[in-house]
Amino acid sequence: MSKFSILLCFIVLAFGISANGSESGIGIYEIKKGDFSVKVTNYGARIISVILPDKNGKLADVVLGYDTIKEYMNDTGYFGAIVGRVANRIGGAKFTLNGTVYKLDANEGTNMLHGGKKGFSQVAWKVKKYKKSGPSPYITLSYHSADGEEGFPGDVLVSVTYALIEPYKLSVKMKAKALNKATPVSLAQHSYWNLGGHNSGDILSEELQIFASHITLVDSKLIPTGKIVSVKTTPYDFLKPHVIKGPIRLLPNGSKGYDINYAVDGNKGRQMKPVAVVYDKKSGRIMKLSANAPGVQLYTGNYIHDVKGKNGYIYQSHAALCLETQGFPDSVNHPNFPSQIVAPGKTYEHSMMFTFSIKK
């Protein structure tokens, strides 16, 4: 190998420049354990592929996404991203903390969604540590959110670690340290899952179970009213496993699908607890999710329409589902919701575990 070739290889590794072309400093990184692999980009700390075998041993990518970094930069659906500083919606794009009113970046009408126009999903994160393979492959990404960014107070140092654990487990650990001011923090991992494969059609035939007896009721703009209500005798009841296409038809008039926060049962402290189970009968794939967050947003990709995804496949409504563990939406404006305020010098921690298996 020539000296020039060696130098070029070093530049590609050092700056993470992807083979399909990307902005300088933005790259694609794979972590792999046998036939289980995950690809991540540091643009928005996004998961861009999760490859798993089905009951016949056939591999498929089970998350929606795009072919190029440029497409992720133009994405409006938060595909695979870490969203924040505060995930989900903040009503009126404002809140009061310690007597000060903070006006935020309104990017969904008069409300804020997923951190504003330039939330954590739309910035370049730094690659701090990266081990592609071996017994414990992982990647750690970090981002420094400055005081005043999108209207939020204080500097915050954020990190996420994606790690593969035997057998077929994906660990996601998010942290955020408030450096100098009290501030709200609620991060979410926003992957779109289709266990049949990203190009297998809709998820309406997948079976879903959510370990939550209550939801946070919302108004017509999907802003919580402050009421926490039971799911019993409603289409939101997934305490027992149900195929999604049944109850989704019973949602209130005007609903295109699910986009609601569930209050996860057993939310005492910050211990890991079961959140949800998804089963795709055709492929045999099962995904079990556990987390230490108080809530989980079920979103069934209601507003996906003619989105050109990987390998040119066109995604439509209900092409995937999101299970975004999180703090309750708009908690900064509802004292009865679990607080998401992080004091100066304290660290927010949010852990998720995706466990995949096969039912033949």
Buried (B, 14 or more C-beta within 10 A) or exposed (E): EEEEEEEEEEEEEEEBBBEEEBEEBBBBBBBBBEEBBBBBBBBBBBBBBBBBBBBEEEEBBBBBBBBBBBBBBEBEBBBBBBBBBBBBBBBBBBBEBEEEEBEBBBBBEEBBBBBBEEBBBBBBBEBEEBBEEEEEBBBBBBBEBEEEBBBBBBBBBBBBBBBBBEEBBBBBBBBBBBBEBBBBBBBBBBBBBBBBBBBBBBBBBBBBBBBBBBBBEBEEEBBBEBEBBEBEEEBBBBBEEBBBEEBBEEBEEEBEBBBBBBBBBEBEEBEEBBBBBBBBBBBBBBBBBBBBBBBBBBBBBBEBEEBEBBEEBEBEBBBBBBBBBBBBBBBBBBEEBBEBBBEEEEEBBBBBBBBBBBEE
